[in-house]
Amino acid sequence: MNPELFRSRYNQLVIDINHHNQLYYSNNSPIISDEEYDRLYRELKELEEQFPELISEYSPTRKIGNTEPENIFKKTLHTRKMLSLSNTYNFNEVLNFFNRITKALETEKLQVVCEPKFDGISIELVYEKGKLKRAVTRGDGITGDDVTANVMQIKTIPHHLKGFSGNLSIRGEIFMNFSAFEKLNEERQIKGEKLFMNPRNAAGGTLHLKDTSEVSKRPLDIFVYDLLSPADHLGYHDKMIDFFMDCGLPVYSRSDVFDIEDIINIKTTIDDWDKKRKNLEFPIDGLVFKLNSFSQRDSMGTNIKDPKWGFAYKFPSDEMETKLLDIELNVGRTGSITPVAVLDPVLLDGTRVSRASLHNFEYIKEKNLMLNDIVKVKKAGEIIPQVISSVLHTPESIEIKEPELCPACGNPLQRKNTTQKIKSSSEETETSYIEEKNIRCINHSCPSRLKNSLIHFVSRDMMNIEAIGEKLIEQMFSEGLIRRGVDIYKLTRQQILSLERKGEKSADIIITSIEKSRHTQLNRVINAIGIPGTGKANSRNLSEKFHTIDNLLEISKNIDSFREELLEIDGIGDNVANEIISFFSNDDEQSHLEELSEVLVFQDLTSSTGKIPYSFCITGTLSKPRRELEEIILKNGGNIKNDVSSKLDYLLCGENSGSKLKKAEKLGVKIMAESEFWKILS
């Protein structure tokens, strides 16, 4: 089979998994479940095994964890590479793991140890002459963040080992137990601070605080479970755990040790742990099996990122039953109403869950959900929990009625119609209208829409006002200082100082950040004002087509000619054109744009350096992030296209270019290597 048929999918998997690694290891804020991540990772490994020629040096199978430094903590080399474990949700794969070990070490007596897989932050503790000298997070497995000062605040970690004055490099897992996690989130909610998603998220955030006194207030804990430095004098894992206990190091318990052929007891142990994990005070997400003998581990060796002598069985995602207590309604910046279930709190995959997604009111009808029902909740491939079914209508169950009025402004709600063009048997095109599932508030002055629009306006791909986040937007909005994006550019230093907990230094930082964002590009402004259906690509297309806000406002006065102009743009069809026309027909939006044009300083891309006045599409892996290359092209007179077409001037290619390269070759589009690109610029 031709491997090129799979290159595009392979490259996308590499990009997606590296992105999720960044979120998980550096940001402690994953957006997909472990189960979904493992599914993507298995697909990538299967492609690499079948087509080795596809393998990229950037592949996550070539590295452990995340490699991008995102914080102020000093990068430090580990004593020995900190490997991750391959894992499965299938007991048959655990048996396959045992079979591989048995075949490789067939002449020897084999024992495996079984331990809980703690769901926390992996750490290396380095003791020199019995004294704790260094604590380093796993990072990319080769280097990590030196968080020694913060780890010193954890009361269960001994600063001096009991009865041992040698050197040790120990691996453990730092975690926060459920009661401490809930208490911390309650305190943050009272202060109006963002809540932590789960105990792992809270532990990771705490370890990376700059203020050690704040770390000491948060009850982190640790279990140690392995050595990174040589352990020949101990010989076996169970003896090592006993040694840790003698030294005063915190371990969960003595390891369960099984003969490798004792399958019945191993399976019973898995089932027992699956039941009792729901009553544990600390988070675990599976069990770890590994050879007991260190010499046998050495004989088995390791792969690039995981040992051949160890394996993790992860518990499948929970489906828990609880009571649906209430429905909250969220109003997004486009007016879309999202119902959220308020639940009797339940432990789900290591997280206490009290709210879950209900998608829309059509979903509620399909699932026959009622208030006070006993419902089933699952993290079905996502971090955000979902109500997946009603288990039982109770005597108190009440029908959930679709609201008629917006909960934020009281205006009537409605559904929008979208068009769908279908060719009939006579080859004539017929237009049908489809009513969307979401109900919307169409009041552009709705306070919830305005507030969420402001949060969108300041974000990174929009106006990029770095010093203003969601919490500050809410504070300034509630104080009446801002209502629309343009109001941010009218803020005075005195107004910022009037806000609670905002001193002179904070005010200076905020004002500087606002002034920095004042110099911008039209495509960023179009993206920031939040036209429904118009994202980054179409914002760029509109800016290239109309060049200035004044042009946009002028052409929008004539709806028919405006529609014609819009439909000439690649990527804009009838539905998006209708959204844009509707947006520009609103008097408030027009006046907002007029005011923005007066307070912003636009970079005129048509009068830039003009070194590369061509259209570019970027593909493959290059030396700089795609976002940065796009900015360079725009600043030098070029423009960006997301797709390859005959109108494209150049396809800028990096390593592992896939389907776009083939399409460009077929259409006769010029291919430009990165080296040639930099040569033109210089």
Summary of the structure (lengths in Angstrom):
residues: 682
radius of gyration: 28.7
end to end distance: 42.6
largest distance: 90.2
contacts: 2073
relative contact order: 0.07
helix: 39%
strand: 24%
